[in-house]
Amino acid sequence: MTKRTKRPDSITRRRFVGLMAAGSAALMAGGAAVAAPAPKRRPRAAAAVPAELPPADRQELLRQRAATTATLEVIRKHAMPPGTEMASIFKPLRPRRRNG
């Protein structure tokens, strides 16, 4: 039987849910003004195509990037009517018991 080791930086599910509930209660009670501001982050720069690529590879990379961007735009603009079934539902499987 394998022994699970707990990572030092991980928290339990129960602790996570408790923190989420406490944070939600604080926001509902008006604690949003007291909350610490989010750290300032630099805006992420668009990934540039490396100049050291051969021209044919560079052109293909740009073509694929444009096709991916166009596909994402179509997906994001698609309107789903209310009550639509979810595409997938995650249901965890029960662990298999080993005999012996």
Secondary structure, DSSP 8 states (H G I E B T S, - for coil): -------TT---HHHHHHHHHHHHHHHHTTTTTTS---------------TTS-HHHHHHHHHHHHHHHHHHHHHHH----TT---S-------------
